[in-house]
Amino acid sequence: MISLFTKKIILWNRSQNSREMPWKGEKDPYRIWLSEIILQQTRVEQGLNYYNRFIKKYPTVFKLAAAPDQEVFKLWEGLGYYNRCRNLLFTAREIVEKYKGIFPRTYDDILHLKGVGPYTAAAIASFAYNLPHAVVDGNVFRVLSRFYGIDTAIDSTAGKQVFSELAHQKLDKKWPGEYNQAIMDFGATVCKPAAPACSHCPLQANCSAYQTGMVNRLPVKEKVLTRKSRYFNYFVFECDNKTWVRQRTGKDIWQDLFEFYLVETGKSQRWTPASVTDWLQEQLNIQHVTILEISSPLIQQLTHQQISGCFIRVALKKIPSSLSSSGQWQTQKGLSRLAFPRLLTQYLSAKGKS
């Protein structure tokens, strides 16, 4: 039997939900998967333009699978969390090679795809194939926590189990795709994190949090996010109308993206033309330089890190041997084809306007 909560969510969706998104009502699993990967840890307003650009350039999984890595990274540039992009390429190629380009049709097979977790698998299974799997994301946590007055921390093991079971209990088994989209839209537009629209909420009369004055205290989180501060000093070496760059490797942030010559320090460094000249001579045996610019710090906030970046632009008379093998020299046109972290694109954009 369908619960009162479920009936009201479906009724609200059919009579009041006006939230428009290009992937709503979509049945193509490739497009659904693409939208869900793009929207992981990304606001809809930001992800929308990226989704449209990806669909235009790669309308099928075959097109995406065949695309060069750097081309896809460049299109992804600015979205952050680049591991999503690496997984996107890996999975597109797996679908083409293993599944002959046909997207898996069962929840378990979808869940086994790289970069796909329970939430994304449930979204694809329910939206594309109308399979009865409940999505559990931040919006769902919040709506269920407030309506049922549950103060178990949503980021605890017990909380994840409680809310997952409750979400599956309330799922409309006949219309799982519509219900999943409805409860997420409800959380995004009515039962919002801050300033929820309680005054005209159709669930108000039965909402435990509203009745007990707990709306702004739910849901509960037990973990407090701590951010590590890092200080990146970038030397932008220029010679003969070319700029030195290298591709980041290893398991640190921004893997596979390009950057300038990086010196990371434990604290903020105050650079002067004299200290830059001394450092270049002592560390890289580079002499006879012209210091073109020492920028003010630029800041990029990551989930667990705050990056402070200083850019030191240096004109060289000749290419030094200390830089010849560790990177590559690119023209302005070549730079425009490479994918850079947002911190660097912010600098390049400001530099281009100066």
C-alpha positions as a printed Julia matrix, in Angstrom:
354×3 Matrix{Float64}:
  0.0    0.0     0.0
  1.35   3.43   -0.94
  2.02   5.65    2.06
  0.55   9.13    2.58
  4.04  10.58    2.17
  4.52   8.91   -1.22
  1.06   9.95   -2.45
  1.7   13.58   -1.51
  5.12  13.63   -3.2
  3.66  12.2    -6.43
  0.68  14.59   -6.28
  2.99  17.57   -5.78
  5.1   16.43   -8.73
  2.12  16.16  -11.05
  0.37  19.36   -9.98
  3.06  21.82   -8.79
  6.56  20.75   -9.83
  7.76  23.15  -12.52
 11.47  22.43  -12.31
 12.78  22.13  -15.87
 15.94  20.22  -16.79
 16.88  18.78  -20.2
 17.38  15.25  -18.86
 14.04  15.03  -17.0
 11.84  12.38  -18.58
 14.87  11.1   -20.52
 14.85   7.35  -21.2
 18.22   7.04  -22.94
 20.51   5.46  -20.29
 23.6    7.05  -21.88
 22.21  10.56  -21.43
 20.95   9.78  -17.92
 24.34   8.36  -16.93
 26.14  11.38  -18.42
 23.92  13.84  -16.54
 24.34  11.98  -13.25
 28.14  11.84  -13.51
 28.3   15.55  -14.35
 25.99  16.44  -11.45
 27.99  14.5    -8.85
 29.2   17.19   -6.4
 28.12  19.88   -8.89
 25.26  22.37   -8.75
 22.59  21.88  -11.44
 23.05  25.49  -12.61
 26.73  24.8   -13.31
 26.3   21.28  -14.67
 23.58  22.2   -17.17
 25.89  23.91  -19.68
 28.44  21.09  -19.42
 25.73  18.49  -20.07
 24.53  20.34  -23.17
 28.09  20.69  -24.5
 28.86  16.99  -23.92
 25.64  15.85  -25.61
 26.34  18.1   -28.6
 29.94  16.9   -29.02
 29.39  13.26  -27.98
 25.75  12.37  -28.78
 26.41   8.63  -28.37
 28.55   6.47  -26.12
 30.53   5.45  -29.25
 31.52   9.09  -29.87
 32.62   9.57  -26.26
 34.54   6.29  -26.15
 36.47   7.24  -29.29
 37.39  10.74  -28.13
 41.0   11.57  -27.17
 41.5   11.91  -23.42
 42.78  15.51  -23.51
 39.85  16.61  -25.69
 37.39  15.29  -23.1
 39.38  16.77  -20.2
 39.33  20.14  -21.96
 35.55  19.99  -22.31
 35.31  19.02  -18.63
 37.63  21.89  -17.59
 36.2   23.89  -14.68
 33.92  21.15  -13.31
 36.53  19.83  -10.88
 36.74  16.34   -9.36
 38.52  15.14  -12.5
 38.42  11.53  -11.37
 34.8   11.63  -12.57
 36.05  12.47  -16.06
 38.59   9.64  -16.02
 35.85   7.21  -14.91
 33.53   8.6   -17.58
 36.02   7.73  -20.32
 36.84   4.32  -18.84
 33.16   3.39  -18.56
 32.24   4.66  -22.02
 34.97   2.45  -23.49
 33.9   -0.51  -21.36
 30.29  -0.17  -22.55
 31.47  -0.13  -26.18
 33.94  -3.01  -25.79
 32.15  -5.26  -23.28
 28.49  -4.45  -23.98
 28.77  -3.58  -27.71
 27.55  -0.06  -26.97
 24.35  -1.21  -25.28
 24.0    0.16  -21.74
 23.51  -2.54  -19.03
 19.85  -3.09  -18.14
 20.04  -4.39  -14.55
 20.82  -2.5   -11.35
 23.68  -4.85  -10.43
 25.35  -4.57  -13.85
 25.01  -0.78  -13.79
 26.45  -0.69  -10.26
 29.56  -2.55  -11.44
 30.44   0.23  -13.9
 33.42   2.33  -12.8
 32.41   5.59  -11.15
 28.84   4.43  -10.54
 27.66   4.09   -6.93
 24.3    3.01   -5.46
 22.68   6.42   -5.99
 23.7    6.71   -9.66
 22.81   3.07  -10.36
 19.36   3.58   -8.82
 18.84   6.76  -10.86
 19.76   5.1   -14.17
 17.81   1.9   -13.41
 14.64   3.76  -12.39
 14.73   6.57  -14.98
 15.74   4.48  -17.99
 14.11   1.13  -17.2
 11.52   1.96  -14.48
 13.16  -0.54  -12.12
 12.17  -0.27   -8.41
 15.36   1.16   -6.87
 15.22   4.24   -4.63
 17.72   7.05   -5.0
 19.25   8.31   -1.76
 21.04  11.65   -2.13
 21.31  14.81   -0.03
 17.83  15.96   -1.02
 16.29  12.61   -0.07
 18.16  12.51    3.25
 16.84  15.97    4.1
 13.2   15.4     3.13
 12.95  12.06    4.95
 14.83  13.31    8.02
 12.53  16.3     8.43
  9.24  14.61    7.57
  9.81  11.65    9.88
 11.79  13.57   12.53
 14.87  11.33   12.33
 17.94  12.75   14.09
 20.3    9.88   13.3
 23.35  11.38   11.58
 23.03  10.97    7.82
 26.8   10.5     7.42
 27.0    7.69    9.99
 26.88   3.99    9.1
 23.64   3.59   11.06
 22.13   6.67    9.43
 22.92   5.53    5.9
 21.23   2.2     6.6
 18.17   3.78    8.25
 17.58   6.25    5.43
 18.31   3.73    2.69
 15.74   1.31    4.11
 13.17   4.09    4.59
 13.72   5.4     1.05
 13.06   1.94   -0.36
  9.95   1.53    1.81
  8.47   4.78    0.5
  9.37   4.17   -3.15
  6.4    4.04   -5.52
  7.05   0.62   -7.07
  4.74   1.34  -10.0
  6.36   4.68  -10.91
  9.85   4.51   -9.36
 11.44   6.86  -11.9
  8.81   9.55  -11.4
  8.92   9.2    -7.62
 12.73   9.4    -7.49
 12.76  12.55   -9.61
  9.89  14.02   -7.58
 11.49  13.61   -4.15
 14.8   15.04   -5.4
 13.03  18.02   -6.98
 11.01  18.51   -3.8
 14.2   18.65   -1.74
 15.79  21.07   -4.2
 12.88  23.51   -4.51
 10.68  23.2    -1.38
 12.48  21.36    1.43
 15.7   23.31    0.8
 18.75  23.22    3.1
 18.41  26.88    4.06
 15.13  28.85    4.12
 12.85  25.92    3.21
  9.41  26.89    1.88
  7.48  25.48    4.84
  4.68  28.05    4.59
  3.35  26.5     1.36
  4.67  22.96    1.72
  2.03  20.29    0.95
  3.64  18.02    3.6
  3.47  20.65    6.34
  0.52  19.18    8.28
  2.27  15.8     8.62
  5.89  16.98    8.88
  7.45  16.06   12.23
 10.22  18.68   11.99
  7.72  21.46   11.24
  5.41  20.44   14.07
  8.26  20.31   16.6
 10.29  23.32   15.42
 13.21  21.15   14.27
 13.31  22.1    10.58
 16.63  23.96   10.76
 18.24  21.28   12.95
 17.6   18.39   10.59
 19.22  16.51    9.02
 22.09  15.88   11.44
 25.72  15.35   10.41
 28.33  13.99   12.8
 31.47  14.84   10.85
 32.9   18.35   10.69
 34.72  19.13    7.45
 38.35  20.15    7.97
 40.28  21.83    5.19
 44.01  21.57    4.67
 45.79  24.71    3.44
 48.36  24.35    0.65
 50.56  26.99   -0.97
 51.4   26.63   -4.68
 53.99  28.91   -6.27
 53.84  28.7   -10.06
 56.71  29.88  -12.24
 55.32  30.76  -15.67
 58.39  30.42  -17.87
 58.17  32.09  -21.3
 60.69  31.89  -24.15
 60.34  32.57  -27.88
 56.55  33.05  -27.57
 56.19  29.66  -25.89
 55.26  28.73  -22.32
 56.58  25.77  -20.3
 53.96  23.36  -18.93
 53.9   19.83  -17.57
 51.2   17.24  -17.01
 50.45  16.29  -13.4
 50.86  12.61  -12.54
 50.53  10.59   -9.36
 47.55  10.39   -7.03
 47.41  14.01   -5.9
 44.74  16.52   -6.93
 44.34  17.5   -10.6
 45.84  14.27  -11.94
 46.4   14.38  -15.74
 45.79  18.14  -15.95
 48.48  20.59  -17.03
 50.26  23.21  -14.94
 53.27  25.55  -14.9
 56.48  24.9   -12.96
 55.29  24.26   -9.39
 57.04  24.89   -6.1
 54.87  23.97   -3.11
 55.79  25.57    0.2
 54.58  24.89    3.73
 53.39  28.45    4.22
 52.66  31.56    2.18
 55.8   32.84    0.48
 56.45  36.53   -0.1
 58.29  36.78   -3.41
 60.24  39.8    -4.66
 62.14  40.2    -7.96
 65.39  39.75   -6.03
 64.27  36.56   -4.24
 62.88  35.13   -7.5
 66.17  35.81   -9.29
 68.19  34.22   -6.48
 65.91  31.17   -6.31
 66.09  30.54  -10.06
 69.85  30.75  -10.06
 70.35  28.57   -6.99
 67.7   25.92   -7.69
 67.54  25.69  -11.49
 70.77  27.39  -12.61
 68.71  29.87  -14.63
 70.27  33.3   -15.12
 69.63  36.47  -17.11
 65.87  36.59  -16.67
 63.22  39.28  -16.74
 60.55  39.14  -14.03
 57.34  40.16  -15.8
 54.88  39.69  -12.96
 54.44  38.44   -9.4
 50.72  37.97   -8.87
 48.66  38.39   -5.74
 47.5   35.04   -4.32
 44.53  33.37   -6.03
 42.41  30.98   -3.96
 40.61  27.78   -4.96
 38.46  25.93   -2.44
 38.36  22.16   -2.8
 36.33  19.83   -0.61
 39.17  19.06    1.78
 41.78  21.57    0.69
 42.25  25.28    0.18
 44.82  26.07   -2.49
 46.55  29.45   -2.49
 48.36  30.07   -5.76
 50.96  32.7    -6.59
 52.05  33.12  -10.24
 55.52  34.38  -11.11
 55.88  35.16  -14.79
 59.46  34.95  -16.05
 60.87  35.75  -19.5
 63.91  33.67  -20.47
 66.49  34.48  -23.13
 67.02  30.81  -23.97
 65.55  27.46  -22.96
 67.56  26.12  -20.0
 68.64  22.49  -19.84
 67.0   22.15  -16.4
 63.56  22.48  -18.03
 64.14  20.66  -21.32
 63.18  17.13  -20.26
 60.61  17.59  -17.49
 57.88  19.33  -19.45
 56.97  20.8   -22.82
 56.97  24.22  -24.47
 53.62  25.27  -25.91
 52.48  28.15  -28.08
 49.41  30.14  -27.06
 47.33  28.05  -29.46
 48.75  24.86  -27.94
 47.91  26.04  -24.42
 44.31  26.64  -25.45
 43.91  22.93  -26.26
 45.15  21.7   -22.86
 43.06  21.19  -19.73
 44.18  23.15  -16.67
 42.9   23.26  -13.07
 40.47  26.09  -12.35
 43.11  28.01  -10.38
 45.27  28.2   -13.51
 42.43  29.0   -15.9
 41.49  31.84  -13.54
 45.02  33.2   -13.84
 45.18  32.68  -17.62
 41.84  34.42  -18.05
 42.99  37.44  -16.02
 46.3   37.47  -17.91
 44.49  37.45  -21.24
 42.46  40.51  -20.24
 45.44  42.49  -19.01
